[in-house]
Amino acid sequence: MKVKFKLMLLALLALNVSFSQEKDEVLLKVDGEPIMTSEFLRVYNKNLDLVKDESQKDVDGYLKLFTEYQLKLKEAKRLKLHEDANYQREFLRYKNQLTKNYLSENKVTEALVKEAYDRSNMDINASHVLVRLDENAKDTLNAYNEVLQLRERVLNEGFDAVKKDMHNGQTIFLEDLGYFSAFKMVYNFETAAFNTPKGEISMPFRTQFGYHVVKVNDKRPSRGTITAAHIMIALEQKDSLLNPEQRINDIYKKIQQGENFESLAKQFSDDKSSAKNGGKLTPFKSGQLSSTEFEDQAFALKNDGDISQPFKTEYGWHIVKRIELKPIQTFEELKPTLEARVKRDSRSKLINTAMVNELKKRYEISYNPEAKDYFESILSNDYFSRSWRLPEDFDKDKMVFTINDRPFTYNEFGRHLMSAQRTYGNKNVPFSVVVDKELDKFFERSILQYREDNLESENQDFANILKEYRDGLLLFDLMEKEVWNKASKDSVGLEAYYNKNKSKYQWNERVEVVMASSANEANAQKVLKMMKKGKSQEDINAELNTDSKKNIIFTKGTYDINDSKLPTSFEVKEGVSKIYDHNDAFHVFDVKAVLPAGNKSLEEAKGNVINDYQEQLEANWIDGLYKRFSVEVNEDVLQNVKSKIRNQ
């Protein structure tokens, strides 16, 4: 049930599809609280494209789900779950993230998008030196000088020598970053790397992590997007006698002998998600996979259909086959995607000025012409030694400017000036310059903050999504408390439910086998004869396989009789089987044991039992909610809703 509920939340958090109504009416009341027709239609319509089962589009059925959703919200608020500190913290974190996405909805400049596209056509291999610095650190000079000194050492001694001496993984980092392209690093770092010529080291620059210098080792055109397939033998094996390196080499010999790559992947690859598709992987670019070695091996293949030699990564031993290589798409094809990424990326800060200008046109703004002169008059030279304070007779409630009906006061700007003085140490610039510069910063920050604070009332789409997440998160906490945790922790109830429904949890018939596989039927015939004579796996390997040629591969395991590794016509009985032609190879099975169908123990079926027990608990709990809270449906309005939906 937990999974089903999460899926329902995902549906509720899908992209909004608006529904226009001339008249909004109360569709139902839950414990006296009215729920409007517009709210029901909004969530109904936006989920319409997500459901494939026509029965789920039934209005009455959907109204029942919607009503139960509202009942759960009532219960969550009755239990005051919305006041929980963890809930509030998680909701605020999501709201802040969602707000960032909506605040960057201004028009993105063509230059930024074009720059991102040009950089996407290039891969850069770089190393960097980083001296860590708190993002809000006031004193940055020491860090700057330290990274500058490390730059000189790298120039004179070489990167590896300085790394060995200085890297401590806490305050000083010297790291090889491999190849990367646009959007893989924070924008400041990306820009420094792309602007530094190959073989050179940049001057120090700042990111939120500290001060860096970047050494560009190589620049190359993008390798494009590759579609590849692989066969993987995991390093950790259940069969302690199976040597992963030997197994991958045996498979490679079979490929060299002309056996089909995809068939061997289906038979032997330990990457279950790709094995069923003949080893085929989702297309990827440089830097997208967690293994650089795997990427390099794949991109090194020259032609479609080429196959690598076995190689090892941290995940296992692999053989990779190139299926298709596509160059990077055109600018016009990628432009919509790039625009969306630029809006989310740190480079969006570059277009804050354009946004501020847009907001100036949107809001009613008035300025106090006396404010500048006043703040110039109260500044003193103490400002440049970071010891300036606001005067005692400071008129903190006067207005500097207003945005719509929100005044921004002398007190707010005064605190801003107090904070900003740290950036003017020993500069002694004219007071008028300080006030002008800081007033511009304060205004920009204020107008952006005003938009953020009022986003929920200004943007209905944002308000809808935020409400749905607020409610969805609340319901998740409620379900965890009232259903999921109870089901998993109630061992007595769980056992009683299992005993009552034991017939639901059954093993299918299974077989414990040793399977011998060969691409050659004649070799399979030899294995069959040798197995029937009682020869061991070791004896058969010694007779039929050589260092230069792998004719037979053995696999041990216990399989459900419906497992894809077994032929559909497989005869379930102990002993040596006939030869089966399956998955483009010939197989002989030595069936060691037939495990009959029967009841699973509670431990064996625990996951399914918990899930079913949760469903029962939830059904009983919802019945209780209907008794606790009243539900009134306006039948006349409901008929109007059905009519509107039919006519859409």
matplotlib code that plots the C-alpha trace (Angstrom):
import matplotlib.pyplot as plt

x = [0.0, 2.9, 4.0, 0.5, 0.1, 3.4, 2.1, -1.0, 1.1, 3.1, -0.1, -1.3, 2.0, 1.9, 1.9, -1.2, -4.0, -6.3, -10.1, -12.0, -15.4, -17.9, -19.4, -17.6, -19.9, -19.5, -19.2, -18.9, -18.3, -15.9, -16.6, -18.3, -15.4, -16.5, -14.5, -15.2, -15.9, -12.9, -10.5, -12.0, -12.0, -8.4, -7.0, -9.3, -8.4, -4.7, -4.7, -6.8, -3.8, -2.0, -4.5, -4.8, -7.6, -10.9, -12.6, -10.2, -11.8, -15.2, -16.2, -17.9, -14.8, -12.5, -14.8, -14.4, -10.6, -10.8, -13.1, -10.8, -7.9, -9.7, -10.7, -7.0, -6.1, -8.7, -7.2, -3.6, -4.6, -6.6, -3.4, -1.5, 1.0, 1.3, 2.9, 5.7, 9.1, 10.4, 7.3, 7.8, 11.5, 10.9, 8.1, 10.2, 13.1, 10.8, 9.1, 12.5, 13.5, 10.2, 10.4, 13.8, 12.5, 9.6, 11.8, 13.9, 11.0, 12.2, 13.2, 16.6, 19.1, 20.0, 23.7, 23.6, 21.8, 24.2, 27.2, 25.8, 25.3, 28.9, 30.3, 28.2, 30.1, 33.3, 34.7, 37.4, 39.8, 40.9, 42.5, 42.0, 43.4, 40.8, 41.4, 38.1, 36.4, 33.1, 30.6, 29.9, 33.5, 34.5, 38.3, 39.2, 42.7, 44.6, 42.7, 43.4, 47.1, 47.3, 45.8, 48.0, 51.1, 49.9, 49.4, 53.1, 54.1, 52.1, 53.7, 57.2, 56.9, 54.0, 50.4, 51.1, 54.0, 52.0, 49.0, 51.0, 52.4, 49.4, 46.1, 44.4, 40.7, 39.5, 40.8, 43.1, 42.0, 44.0, 41.9, 41.8, 38.3, 38.4, 36.3, 33.3, 31.1, 28.5, 26.4, 28.6, 30.3, 29.1, 29.0, 32.0, 34.2, 32.8, 33.6, 37.1, 37.8, 36.5, 38.3, 41.7, 43.8, 44.8, 48.0, 47.6, 46.5, 43.9, 44.4, 42.5, 38.7, 35.9, 33.0, 30.8, 33.3, 36.3, 39.2, 40.3, 42.8, 42.0, 44.6, 43.2, 44.9, 42.9, 40.1, 38.3, 35.1, 32.2, 32.2, 28.4, 25.9, 26.6, 24.2, 26.0, 25.4, 27.5, 28.0, 28.9, 30.2, 29.9, 33.0, 30.9, 29.4, 27.1, 28.9, 32.3, 33.9, 33.0, 36.0, 34.6, 37.7, 37.8, 34.0, 34.3, 37.3, 35.3, 32.4, 34.8, 36.2, 32.6, 32.2, 35.4, 34.1, 31.2, 28.5, 25.8, 26.6, 23.0, 22.4, 25.4, 24.3, 20.8, 22.5, 25.3, 25.3, 24.9, 23.4, 19.8, 18.3, 20.1, 20.6, 17.0, 17.5, 20.6, 22.8, 21.6, 22.1, 20.3, 22.2, 24.9, 27.4, 30.8, 30.6, 27.1, 28.2, 29.9, 32.7, 35.2, 36.8, 33.5, 32.9, 36.4, 36.1, 32.7, 33.7, 37.0, 35.1, 35.4, 32.4, 28.9, 29.0, 32.6, 33.2, 35.8, 38.1, 37.2, 38.0, 37.5, 35.7, 34.8, 31.5, 32.8, 34.3, 32.7, 32.6, 31.0, 29.6, 28.9, 25.4, 25.2, 27.0, 25.1, 26.8, 25.5, 22.1, 21.7, 21.2, 17.6, 16.9, 18.5, 17.4, 14.3, 16.2, 19.1, 16.8, 15.3, 18.7, 20.0, 17.0, 17.9, 21.6, 23.7, 24.2, 20.7, 22.1, 23.4, 19.9, 18.7, 19.0, 16.6, 14.2, 14.4, 13.6, 10.6, 9.4, 9.7, 7.2, 4.9, 4.8, 3.9, 7.1, 7.6, 10.9, 11.7, 13.9, 15.4, 16.7, 20.0, 21.0, 20.1, 22.2, 25.2, 25.0, 25.2, 28.1, 31.6, 35.1, 34.4, 32.6, 35.9, 37.3, 34.1, 33.2, 30.4, 27.1, 23.7, 23.1, 21.1, 18.5, 18.1, 14.5, 14.1, 10.5, 10.8, 10.4, 13.2, 10.8, 7.6, 6.8, 3.0, 1.8, 5.0, 7.2, 11.0, 12.3, 15.3, 15.9, 16.1, 18.4, 20.5, 21.0, 22.0, 24.6, 25.9, 26.4, 27.9, 30.7, 32.9, 33.4, 34.7, 37.7, 40.3, 38.8, 37.8, 35.4, 33.0, 30.0, 27.7, 29.2, 28.7, 25.0, 24.3, 25.9, 24.3, 20.9, 20.9, 21.8, 19.2, 16.5, 17.3, 17.3, 14.1, 12.1, 13.2, 12.3, 9.0, 8.2, 9.2, 7.1, 4.1, 4.6, 1.8, -0.7, 0.7, 1.1, -1.8, 0.2, 2.8, 0.1, -1.5, 1.7, 2.7, -0.6, -0.5, 3.0, 2.0, -1.0, 0.9, 3.8, 1.3, -0.5, 2.7, 3.5, 0.0, 0.1, 3.5, 2.2, -1.2, -0.7, 2.8, 4.7, 1.8, 1.8, 5.6, 5.8, 2.7, 4.2, 1.2, -1.3, 1.0, 1.2, -2.5, -3.1, -0.7, -2.2, -5.7, -4.5, -1.8, -3.1, -2.2, 1.5, 2.8, 6.0, 5.8, 7.5, 11.3, 14.4, 17.9, 20.1, 23.5, 23.2, 25.7, 25.5, 27.0, 26.5, 27.3, 24.8, 27.5, 29.2, 25.9, 25.6, 29.0, 28.0, 24.8, 26.7, 29.3, 26.7, 24.8, 28.0, 28.3, 31.3, 31.9, 31.8, 35.6, 36.1, 33.8, 35.5, 38.9, 37.8, 35.8, 37.4, 40.9, 42.9, 42.1, 38.5, 35.6, 33.0, 31.0, 30.0, 28.3, 25.8, 24.4, 21.2, 17.7, 15.1, 11.3, 10.0, 8.8, 12.2, 13.4, 16.6, 14.6, 13.0, 9.2, 9.0, 11.4, 10.5, 10.6, 12.2, 15.4, 18.3, 20.0, 17.7, 17.6, 19.1, 17.1, 17.5, 16.9, 18.2, 20.1, 22.2, 22.0, 21.6, 21.7, 20.3, 21.3, 18.4, 19.7, 16.3, 12.7, 11.3, 7.5, 5.0, 3.8, 3.2, 5.8, 6.8, 5.9, 9.6, 9.7, 6.5, 7.0, 7.2, 3.9, 2.2, 3.1, 1.8, -1.5, -1.8, -1.3, -4.2, -6.5, -5.4, -5.9, -9.4, -10.5, -8.9, -10.7, -14.0, -13.2, -12.6, -16.0, -17.5, -15.4, -16.0, -19.2, -19.2, -21.9, -22.0, -24.1, -25.7, -27.0, -23.5, -22.1, -24.4, -23.3, -19.7, -20.4, -22.0, -19.1, -16.6, -18.7, -18.7, -14.9]
y = [0.0, 2.3, 2.1, 2.7, 5.8, 7.2, 6.8, 8.6, 11.5, 11.6, 11.8, 14.7, 16.5, 16.2, 19.2, 21.3, 21.2, 24.1, 24.0, 27.2, 27.6, 30.3, 29.5, 27.8, 25.8, 23.7, 20.1, 18.5, 19.3, 17.3, 17.9, 21.1, 22.4, 23.2, 21.7, 23.6, 22.1, 23.9, 22.0, 18.6, 19.3, 20.6, 17.4, 15.2, 16.8, 16.9, 13.2, 12.2, 11.6, 9.6, 6.8, 4.1, 2.1, 3.7, 2.6, 5.1, 7.9, 7.2, 10.4, 8.5, 6.4, 9.4, 11.3, 8.5, 8.7, 12.5, 12.3, 9.8, 12.1, 15.0, 12.8, 11.9, 15.6, 16.2, 13.4, 14.7, 18.2, 16.7, 14.9, 18.2, 16.6, 19.9, 21.4, 18.8, 20.3, 17.7, 18.2, 21.9, 21.6, 19.2, 21.4, 24.5, 22.8, 21.8, 25.2, 26.9, 24.6, 25.1, 28.8, 29.0, 27.3, 29.8, 32.8, 32.0, 32.1, 35.3, 35.3, 33.7, 35.5, 34.0, 34.5, 32.3, 29.5, 29.7, 29.7, 26.6, 24.9, 25.7, 24.4, 21.2, 20.5, 20.4, 18.0, 19.4, 17.3, 19.3, 19.2, 21.8, 23.2, 24.3, 26.0, 25.6, 28.7, 29.1, 30.7, 33.5, 33.9, 37.6, 37.2, 35.7, 37.1, 34.3, 31.7, 33.7, 34.0, 30.3, 29.1, 31.6, 30.0, 26.5, 27.6, 28.7, 25.3, 23.4, 25.4, 24.7, 21.2, 19.6, 18.8, 15.3, 16.3, 19.1, 16.9, 14.3, 16.9, 19.2, 17.4, 16.8, 16.3, 18.9, 22.4, 21.8, 19.7, 18.8, 16.6, 15.2, 15.8, 13.8, 15.0, 17.2, 19.5, 22.3, 22.1, 19.5, 22.1, 25.3, 28.1, 30.1, 26.9, 25.9, 29.4, 29.4, 26.0, 26.9, 30.2, 28.6, 27.4, 23.8, 23.1, 26.3, 27.1, 29.8, 32.6, 32.2, 32.5, 32.1, 29.7, 28.8, 26.2, 28.5, 29.6, 27.5, 27.4, 25.0, 23.3, 22.3, 19.1, 18.5, 19.9, 17.7, 17.8, 16.1, 12.4, 12.5, 10.0, 6.3, 3.4, 0.3, -3.2, -5.0, -8.3, -8.0, -10.5, -9.2, -9.3, -10.8, -14.2, -16.6, -19.5, -19.3, -21.5, -19.1, -16.9, -13.6, -13.0, -16.6, -16.4, -13.2, -14.6, -17.8, -15.7, -13.6, -16.8, -17.7, -14.3, -14.8, -18.2, -16.4, -16.8, -14.1, -11.2, -10.6, -14.3, -14.5, -11.4, -13.0, -16.2, -14.9, -11.2, -10.3, -6.9, -8.1, -4.9, -5.0, -8.8, -9.3, -6.8, -8.5, -6.2, -3.0, 0.1, 3.5, 5.9, 8.0, 10.8, 11.4, 12.1, 10.5, 7.2, 6.6, 4.7, 6.6, 3.3, 2.0, 5.2, 5.2, 1.6, 2.2, 5.4, 3.8, 1.4, 2.7, 1.2, 0.1, -3.6, -3.5, -5.4, -4.6, -7.1, -7.9, -5.1, -4.5, -1.7, -1.3, -3.1, -6.2, -7.5, -6.3, -6.8, -3.8, -3.7, -0.4, -0.3, 3.3, 6.6, 9.9, 13.3, 16.2, 17.6, 20.9, 24.1, 24.4, 20.8, 21.4, 25.0, 24.2, 21.8, 24.3, 27.1, 25.0, 24.0, 27.6, 28.7, 26.1, 26.6, 29.1, 31.1, 32.4, 34.9, 36.8, 37.7, 39.0, 42.6, 41.8, 40.3, 43.4, 45.6, 43.5, 43.6, 47.4, 47.5, 45.1, 46.6, 50.1, 51.6, 54.9, 56.3, 58.7, 61.3, 62.3, 58.8, 59.0, 62.3, 61.2, 58.0, 59.9, 62.3, 59.6, 57.7, 58.3, 57.1, 54.4, 52.6, 51.7, 50.2, 48.2, 50.0, 52.2, 52.0, 53.5, 56.7, 56.6, 59.0, 56.9, 57.2, 53.6, 53.6, 56.1, 54.7, 54.3, 53.0, 51.0, 48.0, 48.0, 48.3, 47.0, 49.7, 49.1, 51.1, 53.0, 50.3, 47.6, 49.6, 50.6, 47.0, 46.3, 49.1, 47.8, 44.3, 45.7, 47.6, 44.5, 44.8, 48.3, 47.8, 50.5, 51.6, 55.2, 55.6, 58.6, 58.1, 58.9, 55.9, 53.6, 54.6, 54.5, 51.0, 49.5, 51.0, 49.4, 46.0, 46.5, 47.3, 44.3, 42.0, 43.5, 43.4, 39.8, 38.9, 40.6, 38.6, 35.4, 36.3, 36.9, 34.2, 32.0, 34.8, 36.0, 32.6, 30.2, 27.3, 27.7, 27.9, 24.7, 22.7, 24.0, 23.1, 19.6, 19.0, 20.5, 18.1, 15.2, 15.4, 15.6, 12.5, 10.7, 11.3, 10.3, 7.0, 6.2, 6.7, 5.1, 2.3, 1.5, 1.5, -0.3, -3.1, -3.6, -3.5, -5.4, -8.9, -10.5, -9.0, -9.8, -13.5, -13.7, -12.2, -14.6, -17.7, -16.6, -16.0, -18.6, -19.9, -16.6, -17.0, -19.9, -21.1, -22.2, -25.4, -24.9, -26.8, -26.9, -27.4, -27.4, -26.0, -26.6, -24.2, -24.3, -22.5, -25.8, -28.7, -31.3, -30.1, -30.2, -33.8, -34.6, -33.0, -35.0, -38.3, -37.4, -36.2, -39.4, -41.3, -39.4, -37.3, -34.2, -30.6, -30.5, -33.5, -32.1, -28.7, -30.4, -32.5, -30.0, -26.6, -25.4, -22.3, -21.1, -22.2, -22.2, -24.7, -25.1, -22.8, -24.2, -22.3, -23.4, -22.2, -22.7, -21.4, -21.0, -23.2, -20.0, -18.4, -17.1, -19.0, -22.2, -23.3, -23.0, -26.7, -27.7, -31.1, -30.9, -34.1, -35.1, -36.3, -35.3, -33.6, -33.8, -31.0, -27.8, -25.0, -21.8, -18.2, -18.9, -21.7, -25.4, -26.4, -29.6, -29.5, -31.8, -31.4, -32.1, -31.5, -30.6, -28.4, -28.8, -25.9, -25.1, -22.5, -19.9, -19.4, -16.1, -15.1, -16.0, -14.1, -11.3, -8.4, -9.4, -10.2, -6.7, -5.1, -7.0, -6.4, -2.6, -2.6, -4.3, -1.8, 1.1, -0.1, -0.4, 2.9, 4.8, 3.3, 4.9, 8.2, 8.2, 7.7, 10.4, 13.1, 13.9, 13.9, 15.8, 15.6, 18.1, 15.7, 18.5, 20.0, 16.5, 16.0, 19.3, 18.2, 14.9, 16.9, 19.2, 16.3, 14.5, 17.7, 18.4]
z = [0.0, 0.7, -2.9, -4.2, -2.0, -3.2, -6.8, -5.9, -4.5, -7.7, -9.6, -7.5, -7.9, -11.7, -14.0, -13.6, -16.2, -15.6, -15.8, -16.5, -14.8, -15.1, -11.7, -8.7, -6.4, -3.3, -4.4, -1.0, 2.7, 4.9, 8.5, 7.6, 5.4, 1.8, -1.1, -4.3, -7.7, -9.2, -6.8, -7.7, -11.4, -11.3, -9.8, -11.9, -15.2, -14.6, -13.7, -16.7, -19.0, -16.3, -16.0, -18.6, -17.0, -18.2, -14.9, -13.1, -15.1, -13.5, -11.7, -8.8, -8.2, -8.4, -6.0, -3.5, -3.7, -3.5, -0.4, 1.3, 0.6, 2.3, 5.2, 5.7, 5.7, 8.4, 10.5, 10.0, 11.2, 14.1, 15.2, 14.7, 12.4, 10.5, 13.7, 13.8, 13.4, 11.0, 8.8, 8.8, 8.0, 5.1, 3.7, 3.9, 2.1, -0.7, -0.9, -1.1, -4.0, -5.8, -5.3, -7.0, -10.1, -10.4, -9.6, -12.6, -15.1, -16.7, -20.4, -20.8, -23.0, -26.3, -25.4, -22.3, -24.1, -27.1, -24.7, -23.0, -26.4, -27.6, -24.3, -24.7, -27.9, -26.0, -23.3, -21.0, -18.9, -15.9, -12.5, -9.8, -6.6, -4.0, -0.7, 1.2, 2.4, 4.1, 1.7, 4.2, 5.3, 5.9, 5.6, 2.3, 1.7, 3.3, 1.2, -1.9, -1.2, -0.3, -3.6, -5.4, -3.8, -4.6, -8.2, -8.4, -6.9, -9.5, -12.2, -10.9, -9.4, -11.2, -10.1, -8.8, -6.6, -5.0, -4.6, -2.7, -0.4, 0.2, -0.4, 3.0, 1.9, 4.4, 3.7, 0.7, -2.3, -5.4, -7.6, -11.1, -12.4, -15.6, -18.6, -18.2, -20.2, -19.7, -16.6, -14.9, -12.6, -10.9, -13.5, -12.2, -12.3, -15.7, -17.1, -15.7, -17.2, -20.7, -20.7, -19.8, -22.7, -22.9, -20.8, -18.7, -15.2, -14.4, -12.0, -8.7, -8.8, -6.2, -6.0, -3.1, -2.1, -1.8, -4.0, -7.0, -9.8, -12.6, -14.8, -18.2, -19.3, -22.6, -24.7, -27.3, -29.3, -27.5, -28.1, -28.6, -27.3, -27.5, -27.3, -26.1, -24.7, -22.2, -20.5, -16.8, -14.4, -10.8, -8.6, -5.7, -6.6, -4.7, -6.2, -4.4, -7.1, -9.9, -10.8, -12.3, -14.5, -15.7, -16.5, -18.5, -20.5, -21.2, -22.5, -24.6, -26.2, -27.1, -28.8, -30.7, -31.8, -33.4, -30.8, -30.5, -28.1, -27.2, -26.5, -24.2, -22.4, -21.8, -20.5, -18.4, -17.6, -13.9, -14.8, -14.7, -15.9, -19.2, -19.6, -20.6, -23.5, -24.7, -22.5, -24.1, -22.0, -22.0, -24.3, -22.4, -22.9, -21.4, -17.7, -17.2, -15.9, -12.6, -14.3, -16.4, -17.4, -18.8, -20.8, -22.2, -23.3, -25.0, -26.8, -27.9, -30.2, -33.7, -35.5, -34.7, -33.8, -32.5, -29.3, -26.6, -24.9, -21.2, -18.8, -15.1, -13.3, -9.6, -10.4, -12.2, -15.4, -18.6, -22.4, -24.2, -27.7, -29.6, -31.1, -32.3, -31.8, -32.4, -32.6, -30.5, -31.7, -33.4, -31.5, -32.5, -31.4, -28.0, -27.4, -25.3, -23.1, -22.7, -21.8, -19.0, -17.7, -17.7, -15.7, -13.0, -13.1, -11.1, -14.3, -13.9, -11.5, -14.5, -15.5, -12.2, -13.5, -16.3, -13.8, -11.6, -14.5, -15.3, -11.7, -11.7, -14.4, -12.7, -9.2, -8.0, -6.5, -4.7, -3.4, -0.5, -2.1, 1.3, 2.1, 0.1, 1.6, 5.1, 5.0, 3.4, 6.3, 9.0, 7.5, 9.0, 8.4, 11.0, 8.2, 6.5, 9.7, 10.2, 13.4, 12.2, 14.1, 13.5, 15.5, 18.7, 17.4, 14.2, 12.8, 12.0, 11.0, 8.1, 4.6, 2.0, -0.7, -1.0, -3.3, -3.7, -0.1, 1.5, 3.0, 3.3, 6.2, 7.3, 9.9, 7.2, 5.0, 8.0, 9.0, 5.4, 5.5, 8.8, 7.3, 4.0, 5.7, 5.9, 2.1, 2.3, 4.7, 4.2, 0.8, 1.8, -1.1, -1.2, 1.1, -1.9, -3.8, -0.8, -0.4, -4.2, -4.5, -1.4, -2.1, -5.5, -3.9, -1.2, -3.7, -5.9, -2.9, -1.6, -4.9, -5.5, -1.9, -2.3, -5.3, -3.5, -0.5, -2.7, -5.2, -3.9, -4.3, -7.7, -9.4, -9.2, -10.7, -8.0, -5.3, -6.6, -6.6, -3.2, -1.7, -3.1, -1.8, 1.6, 1.8, 0.2, 2.7, 5.5, 4.3, 3.9, 7.6, 8.5, 6.6, 8.0, 11.6, 11.2, 8.7, 7.5, 10.8, 12.5, 9.9, 10.0, 13.8, 14.8, 14.8, 16.5, 14.0, 11.1, 12.1, 12.6, 9.2, 7.6, 9.2, 8.1, 4.5, 4.2, 0.9, -0.8, -0.3, -2.4, -3.9, -7.5, -8.4, -8.5, -9.7, -8.4, -11.5, -13.0, -16.6, -19.3, -22.2, -25.7, -29.0, -30.8, -30.7, -31.2, -28.1, -26.2, -27.3, -25.9, -22.6, -22.5, -22.9, -20.3, -17.8, -18.2, -17.5, -14.2, -15.2, -13.0, -14.2, -13.8, -16.0, -18.7, -18.6, -18.9, -21.9, -23.9, -23.1, -23.9, -23.2, -26.7, -27.0, -24.6, -25.8, -22.6, -19.7, -16.6, -14.4, -11.0, -9.4, -8.1, -10.4, -10.5, -13.4, -15.1, -14.9, -18.3, -18.0, -18.4, -21.7, -21.8, -22.6, -19.7, -18.3, -14.5, -13.1, -11.4, -13.5, -16.7, -19.2, -23.0, -25.0, -25.2, -27.8, -25.9, -25.9, -29.1, -27.5, -26.6, -22.9, -20.9, -17.4, -14.5, -12.2, -8.7, -6.9, -7.7, -5.0, -5.0, -4.9, -1.4, 1.2, 1.9, 5.5, 7.1, 6.8, 3.1, 2.3, 4.8, 2.2, 0.6, 3.9, 5.2, 2.1, 2.2, 6.0, 5.4, 2.9, 5.4, 8.2, 5.8, 4.8, 8.4, 9.3, 6.5, 7.7, 11.0, 9.4, 7.7, 11.2, 12.8, 10.1, 8.3, 4.5, 2.6, -1.3, -3.2, -5.7, -8.0, -8.3, -8.8, -11.8, -13.2, -12.8, -14.7, -17.4, -17.8, -17.9, -20.6, -22.7, -22.4]

ax = plt.figure().add_subplot(projection="3d")
ax.plot(x, y, z, "-o")
ax.set_aspect("equal")
plt.show()
